Amino acid sequence: MVESLEFDIDETIQNTWINEAKKRRDEIKNGDILSISGEDALAEVRRILE
């Protein structure tokens, strides 16, 4: 079953996402940005869409 979920991955796209994730991690660790919980993020989206 797991093998059926595997597919070819574009390494360029994968590396781009890895670099973006590391950049965001570092921004949070350095205090450049503040993180919020997923629950709070969804509540804000719902508020904006109303």
TITORSE-846288 format. One record per residue: residue number from 1; residue in one letter; x, y, z of N, C-alpha, C in turn. Coordinates in steps of 0.001 Angstrom, whole numbers, plus 500000, padded with zeros to 6 digits. Layout:
N
{pos:NUM; code:A; nxx:X; nyy:Y; nzz:Z; caxx:X; cayy:Y; cazz:Z; cxx:X; cyy:Y; czz:Z} .
...
***
This chain:
50
{pos:1; code:M; nxx:500823; nyy:498817; nzz:500000; caxx:500000; cayy:500000; cazz:500000; cxx:500877; cyy:501261; czz:500000} .
{pos:2; code:V; nxx:501911; nyy:501295; nzz:500825; caxx:502784; cayy:502467; cazz:500882; cxx:503439; cyy:502701; czz:499525} .
{pos:3; code:E; nxx:503864; nyy:501632; nzz:498886; caxx:504507; cayy:501768; cazz:497582; cxx:503579; cyy:502413; czz:496563} .
{pos:4; code:S; nxx:502284; nyy:502186; nzz:496685; caxx:501345; cayy:502759; cazz:495734; cxx:501240; cyy:504273; czz:495898} .
{pos:5; code:L; nxx:501658; nyy:504800; nzz:497061; caxx:501599; cayy:506237; cazz:497308; cxx:502855; cyy:506957; czz:496829} .
{pos:6; code:E; nxx:503911; nyy:506213; nzz:496548; caxx:505153; cayy:506815; cazz:496108; cxx:505029; cyy:507280; czz:494661} .
{pos:7; code:F; nxx:505670; nyy:508387; nzz:494356; caxx:505651; cayy:508922; cazz:493009; cxx:506934; cyy:509703; czz:492780} .
{pos:8; code:D; nxx:507212; nyy:509988; nzz:491533; caxx:508418; cayy:510747; cazz:491222; cxx:508299; cyy:512151; czz:491792} .
{pos:9; code:I; nxx:509379; nyy:512599; nzz:492404; caxx:509393; cayy:513924; cazz:493014; cxx:510426; cyy:514778; czz:492283} .
{pos:10; code:D; nxx:510012; nyy:515953; nzz:491874; caxx:510923; cayy:516891; cazz:491239; cxx:511869; cyy:517424; czz:492324} .
{pos:11; code:E; nxx:513148; nyy:517116; nzz:492187; caxx:514116; cayy:517506; cazz:493220; cxx:514229; cyy:519018; czz:493361} .
{pos:12; code:T; nxx:514058; nyy:519745; nzz:492280; caxx:514127; cayy:521204; cazz:492351; cxx:513005; cyy:521740; czz:493231} .
{pos:13; code:I; nxx:511803; nyy:521227; nzz:493018; caxx:510658; cayy:521664; cazz:493825; cxx:510839; cyy:521227; czz:495274} .
{pos:14; code:Q; nxx:511281; nyy:520010; nzz:495480; caxx:511495; cayy:519513; cazz:496838; cxx:512535; cyy:520374; czz:497567} .
{pos:15; code:N; nxx:513632; nyy:520696; nzz:496914; caxx:514667; cayy:521525; cazz:497535; cxx:514166; cyy:522929; czz:497817} .
{pos:16; code:T; nxx:513331; nyy:523461; nzz:496939; caxx:512760; cayy:524788; cazz:497152; cxx:511912; cyy:524791; czz:498415} .
{pos:17; code:W; nxx:511072; nyy:523757; nzz:498596; caxx:510227; cayy:523681; cazz:499789; cxx:511061; cyy:523470; czz:501046} .
{pos:18; code:I; nxx:512113; nyy:522669; nzz:500947; caxx:512984; cayy:522454; cazz:502105; cxx:513643; cyy:523766; czz:502514} .
{pos:19; code:N; nxx:514141; nyy:524514; nzz:501539; caxx:514773; cayy:525799; cazz:501841; cxx:513780; cyy:526787; czz:502442} .
{pos:20; code:E; nxx:512555; nyy:526794; nzz:501935; caxx:511523; cayy:527689; cazz:502470; cxx:511186; cyy:527311; czz:503917} .
{pos:21; code:A; nxx:511070; nyy:526025; nzz:504177; caxx:510768; cayy:525568; cazz:505543; cxx:511888; cyy:525966; czz:506501} .
{pos:22; code:K; nxx:513137; nyy:525807; nzz:506073; caxx:514269; cayy:526193; cazz:506920; cxx:514286; cyy:527696; czz:507155} .
{pos:23; code:K; nxx:513981; nyy:528475; nzz:506114; caxx:513942; cayy:529931; cazz:506249; cxx:512885; cyy:530338; czz:507267} .
{pos:24; code:R; nxx:511696; nyy:529736; nzz:507174; caxx:510617; cayy:530056; cazz:508110; cxx:510977; cyy:529626; czz:509528} .
{pos:25; code:R; nxx:511597; nyy:528455; nzz:509652; caxx:512045; cayy:527991; cazz:510974; cxx:513019; cyy:528985; czz:511591} .
{pos:26; code:D; nxx:513982; nyy:529424; nzz:510791; caxx:514986; cayy:530359; cazz:511289; cxx:514365; cyy:531706; czz:511658} .
{pos:27; code:E; nxx:513383; nyy:532170; nzz:510888; caxx:512708; cayy:533428; cazz:511207; cxx:512016; cyy:533354; czz:512566} .
{pos:28; code:I; nxx:511424; nyy:532216; nzz:512856; caxx:510754; cayy:532031; cazz:514147; cxx:511791; cyy:531941; czz:515263} .
{pos:29; code:K; nxx:512848; nyy:531148; nzz:515044; caxx:513884; cayy:530988; cazz:516069; cxx:514582; cyy:532306; czz:516380} .
{pos:30; code:N; nxx:514779; nyy:533149; nzz:515365; caxx:515469; cayy:534430; cazz:515546; cxx:514555; cyy:535522; czz:516085} .
{pos:31; code:G; nxx:513265; nyy:535237; nzz:516174; caxx:512315; cayy:536224; cazz:516663; cxx:511920; cyy:537255; czz:515618} .
{pos:32; code:D; nxx:512255; nyy:536984; nzz:514349; caxx:511897; cayy:537902; cazz:513269; cxx:510393; cyy:537928; czz:513029} .
{pos:33; code:I; nxx:509747; nyy:536787; nzz:513261; caxx:508295; cayy:536687; cazz:513128; cxx:507763; cyy:535887; czz:514308} .
{pos:34; code:L; nxx:506494; nyy:536057; nzz:514590; caxx:505846; cayy:535296; cazz:515653; cxx:504945; cyy:534247; czz:515027} .
{pos:35; code:S; nxx:504925; nyy:533094; nzz:515627; caxx:504037; cayy:532051; cazz:515130; cxx:502719; cyy:532117; czz:515905} .
{pos:36; code:I; nxx:501677; nyy:531611; nzz:515259; caxx:500381; cayy:531484; cazz:515924; cxx:499899; cyy:530056; czz:515725} .
{pos:37; code:S; nxx:499004; nyy:529636; nzz:516559; caxx:498498; cayy:528269; cazz:516458; cxx:497645; cyy:528115; czz:515205} .
{pos:38; code:G; nxx:497530; nyy:526901; nzz:514748; caxx:496677; cayy:526615; cazz:513597; cxx:495234; cyy:527010; czz:513869} .
{pos:39; code:E; nxx:494797; nyy:526781; nzz:515104; caxx:493426; cayy:527143; cazz:515493; cxx:493214; cyy:528654; czz:515365} .
{pos:40; code:D; nxx:494177; nyy:529437; nzz:515836; caxx:494065; cayy:530890; cazz:515732; cxx:494119; cyy:531351; czz:514278} .
{pos:41; code:A; nxx:494964; nyy:530704; nzz:513485; caxx:495073; cayy:531062; cazz:512069; cxx:493751; cyy:530814; czz:511349} .
{pos:42; code:L; nxx:493147; nyy:529659; nzz:511600; caxx:491867; cayy:529348; cazz:510964; cxx:490765; cyy:530295; czz:511422} .
{pos:43; code:A; nxx:490781; nyy:530657; nzz:512690; caxx:489783; cayy:531601; cazz:513197; cxx:489928; cyy:532942; czz:512496} .
{pos:44; code:E; nxx:491160; nyy:533380; nzz:512272; caxx:491394; cayy:534650; cazz:511577; cxx:490923; cyy:534577; czz:510124} .
{pos:45; code:V; nxx:491192; nyy:533478; nzz:509459; caxx:490730; cayy:533296; cazz:508072; cxx:489207; cyy:533339; czz:508028} .
{pos:46; code:R; nxx:488564; nyy:532640; nzz:508946; caxx:487095; cayy:532622; cazz:508981; cxx:486542; cyy:534025; czz:509221} .
{pos:47; code:R; nxx:487200; nyy:534784; nzz:510113; caxx:486762; cayy:536143; cazz:510402; cxx:486884; cyy:537007; czz:509144} .
{pos:48; code:I; nxx:487977; nyy:536877; nzz:508421; caxx:488196; cayy:537672; cazz:507208; cxx:487170; cyy:537306; czz:506127} .
{pos:49; code:L; nxx:486816; nyy:536042; nzz:506029; caxx:485904; cayy:535598; cazz:504971; cxx:484450; cyy:535925; czz:505259} .
{pos:50; code:E; nxx:484124; nyy:536267; nzz:506492; caxx:482730; cayy:536561; cazz:506822; cxx:482288; cyy:537899; czz:506275} .
***
